[in-house]
Amino acid sequence: MRIALVSDIHGNLAALEAVAADIRRRGADQVVNLGDNLSGPLLPRETAQWLMASGWLSLAGNHERQVLELRPGRGGPSDRYAHAQLAEAEFTWLRTLKAWHRFSDDIYLCHGSPRSDHEYLLETLDGSTLRLATAAEISDRLGGEHSLVIACGHTHVPRAVRQCASLLVNPGSVGLQAYSDDHTVPHAVQTGTPDARYAFIEQRADGWHCEHICVPYDYAAMAALARQRGCPDWEHALLTGYAA
């Protein structure tokens, strides 16, 4: 069994298409998308339509929930832009997406952590600094989930952690390699590269293995689109992999 994990596309269709082409070249039995698919100033409707036609297993992230729950005058600019671009077909698709999914006896899928779509599973904030979570912190956030593979997204940080009998994997972000956030305190997440990220998990005779993949794509075109939308922070992140 060889599964491609993607996450946090954020409406970046160019990055998504590059990752999909790389997956086809390398081969996968299944592609799983861990959510935060559309939110941002790029191409939310086109990305939704691509995913709707893909046959991939897609989950809802916190931004899918936020877009669906959006009320006039509320929400952040990324969610508001995505909401304004979507038609009823895309909203109908969003409503079908689950927050988590037990893919098999071995594999559990979520966006943030098993207990929250907005919780960092493998990272912890110390003040404004993001660090690898301790084993005790991860265990608490798992809430008793002990599948052999637990896949999550949300932080955009590519990472694999082995804890007890479990392999915990974050494939990183397809579409946004840096961002600033104020939940729960102001902090920045940045990978230092504009390239798209995803991962493979593969079952071999000695257990489950993880391989992280970094894919170049035309990020300058997406950065130019962010600039046209009046989002210099996104432009900088897309060009550099660093938060502005």
Buried (B, 14 or more C-beta within 10 A) or exposed (E): BBBBBBBBBBBBBBBBBBBBEBBEEEEBEBBBBBBBBBBBBBBBBBBBBBBBEEEBBBBBBBBBBBBBEBEEEEBEBBBBBBBEBBEEEBEEBBEEBBBBBEBBEBBBBBBBBBBBBBBBBBBBBEEEEBEEBEEEBBBEBBEEBEBBBBBBBBBBBBBBBEBEEBBBBBBBBBBBBBBEBEEEEEBBBBBEBBBBBBBBBBBEEEEBBBBBBBBEBEBEEBBBBBBEBEBEBBBBBBBBBBBB
